[in-house]
Amino acid sequence: IPSSISSPSPKDSILKADMGPSYNNDQFHPEGWVKIQFHYDNIAYMDTHEFSYLFVYNLTGMDPLCTNNCAVHIHEGRGCNDSVGPRYWNSDFFDDIINNNDSSPTSPMDESYYATNENNGHANGIFVVKHGNGYGPRKNVNRTIVFHDSNGKHLACGVLLRYDEQNY
């Protein structure tokens, strides 16, 4: 590692959000948390695409019809009280993947689906997203994370904060 680049502490590479209902959701009452642990392929490039991330979630009050393939994404917004904005991703990086015929997803978080228990709407799980959204934790902090319902509408929302800022 070059001397001008300090190694991140484990807390620098973890973002966590407390989840609640999305501003336009009046059908469900989600509660819970999301944790994203960034894993770097090359520590010198921690603000670029040289990583994958581990996505861990635990929520209740979710859509019980999301038993297999409801989406979850990071959005551009910085709060859950109004529009969370479009999905947040590094289009330059993903255009490079497409142009180089990489077998990775053609858009970020194509692999990002969650499942609920159809009996009670409890959603918990873990998955890895190769390249994440093309940005590291520093560019994802204070962005919104949104879970969608079985119709694609926003269901649950939270703001990603550094793990240590939430006093966990």
C-alpha positions in Angstrom: 0.0 0.0 0.0 1.5 3.4 -0.9 2.3 5.5 2.1 -0.1 8.2 1.0 -3.0 5.9 1.3 -4.0 4.7 4.8 -5.7 1.4 5.3 -9.3 1.7 6.2 -10.5 0.5 9.5 -13.2 -2.2 9.4 -15.7 0.4 10.4 -14.8 2.5 7.3 -15.9 -0.3 5.1 -19.3 -1.0 6.7 -22.5 1.0 6.1 -25.7 0.4 8.0 -29.2 1.7 7.7 -32.2 1.6 10.0 -35.2 0.8 7.8 -38.7 2.1 7.9 -41.7 2.6 5.5 -41.0 4.4 2.3 -42.7 7.8 1.9 -45.4 6.4 -0.5 -46.0 3.1 1.2 -49.4 2.9 3.0 -49.9 -0.9 2.9 -47.0 -2.4 4.8 -45.1 -1.4 8.0 -41.5 -2.5 7.5 -38.9 -2.2 10.3 -35.4 -3.5 10.5 -31.8 -2.9 9.3 -29.4 -3.4 6.4 -25.7 -3.7 6.7 -23.3 -3.5 3.7 -19.7 -4.7 4.2 -17.4 -3.6 1.4 -14.5 -6.0 0.5 -11.7 -4.5 -1.5 -9.8 -6.3 -4.2 -7.2 -3.6 -4.1 -7.1 -1.3 -1.1 -5.5 1.5 -3.1 -8.7 1.9 -5.1 -11.3 2.0 -2.3 -13.4 4.7 -3.9 -13.6 2.8 -7.2 -15.1 -0.5 -8.5 -12.3 -2.7 -7.1 -14.6 -4.4 -4.6 -17.6 -6.4 -4.0 -20.0 -6.1 -1.1 -21.7 -8.4 1.3 -25.3 -7.3 1.8 -27.0 -8.4 5.0 -30.6 -7.6 5.9 -33.2 -8.3 8.6 -36.7 -6.7 8.3 -40.2 -7.4 9.4 -43.5 -6.1 8.1 -42.5 -6.7 4.4 -44.6 -7.8 1.5 -45.4 -11.5 2.0 -45.6 -11.9 -1.8 -41.8 -11.2 -2.1 -40.9 -14.9 -1.7 -38.2 -14.9 -4.4 -37.4 -11.9 -6.5 -38.2 -8.4 -5.1 -35.5 -5.9 -5.7 -33.4 -3.8 -3.4 -31.2 -0.9 -4.6 -29.2 2.1 -3.4 -30.8 5.3 -4.7 -29.4 8.8 -5.2 -31.6 10.4 -2.6 -30.4 11.4 0.9 -33.6 11.0 2.8 -36.8 8.9 3.0 -39.4 11.7 3.5 -39.8 12.4 -0.2 -38.5 11.1 -3.5 -35.4 8.9 -3.1 -34.3 9.7 -6.6 -33.2 7.2 -9.3 -30.9 4.2 -8.6 -27.4 5.3 -7.7 -24.6 3.7 -9.7 -21.4 4.5 -11.6 -22.6 4.3 -15.3 -19.0 4.9 -16.6 -17.8 1.7 -14.8 -20.8 -0.4 -15.9 -20.5 0.9 -19.5 -16.9 -0.4 -19.4 -18.1 -3.8 -18.3 -20.6 -4.0 -21.1 -18.1 -2.8 -23.7 -15.5 -5.4 -22.6 -18.0 -8.2 -22.6 -17.4 -9.0 -19.0 -19.8 -11.6 -17.7 -20.8 -9.4 -14.7 -24.2 -7.9 -14.4 -25.1 -5.4 -17.2 -26.4 -2.9 -14.6 -25.6 -2.6 -10.9 -27.3 -4.7 -8.4 -28.9 -6.9 -11.0 -28.2 -9.7 -8.5 -29.9 -7.8 -5.6 -33.1 -9.5 -4.7 -34.5 -10.4 -1.3 -37.1 -12.9 -0.2 -39.7 -12.9 2.6 -41.4 -15.6 4.6 -44.8 -15.8 2.9 -46.5 -16.5 6.3 -45.3 -13.3 8.1 -43.5 -10.9 5.8 -40.2 -11.4 7.7 -37.2 -10.9 5.4 -33.7 -11.8 6.4 -30.7 -12.9 4.4 -27.3 -12.3 3.0 -25.9 -12.1 -0.5 -22.8 -10.8 -2.4 -22.9 -8.2 -5.1 -19.9 -8.2 -7.4 -18.7 -4.6 -8.0 -21.7 -3.3 -6.0 -23.0 -0.2 -7.6 -19.5 0.8 -8.9 -18.8 3.1 -5.9 -17.1 2.4 -2.5 -18.5 3.3 0.9 -17.4 6.9 0.9 -19.7 7.7 -2.1 -22.6 5.5 -0.8 -22.7 7.0 2.7 -25.8 9.1 3.2 -27.6 7.6 0.2 -30.9 5.9 0.5 -31.4 2.1 0.3 -34.8 1.0 -1.0 -36.6 -2.3 -0.9 -39.3 -2.8 -3.5 -42.6 -4.7 -3.0 -44.0 -7.4 -5.4 -45.3 -4.7 -7.7 -42.0 -2.8 -7.9 -43.2 0.1 -5.7 -41.0 1.4 -2.9 -41.7 -0.4 0.3 -38.9 0.2 2.8 -36.3 2.9 3.0 -33.3 3.8 5.1 -30.2 6.1 4.9 -26.8 4.4 4.8 -24.5 5.7 7.5 -21.1 4.7 8.6 -21.4 1.8 11.1 -19.7 3.8 13.9 -22.0 6.9 13.5 -25.0 4.9 14.6 -23.4 3.8 17.9 -24.0 0.1 17.3 
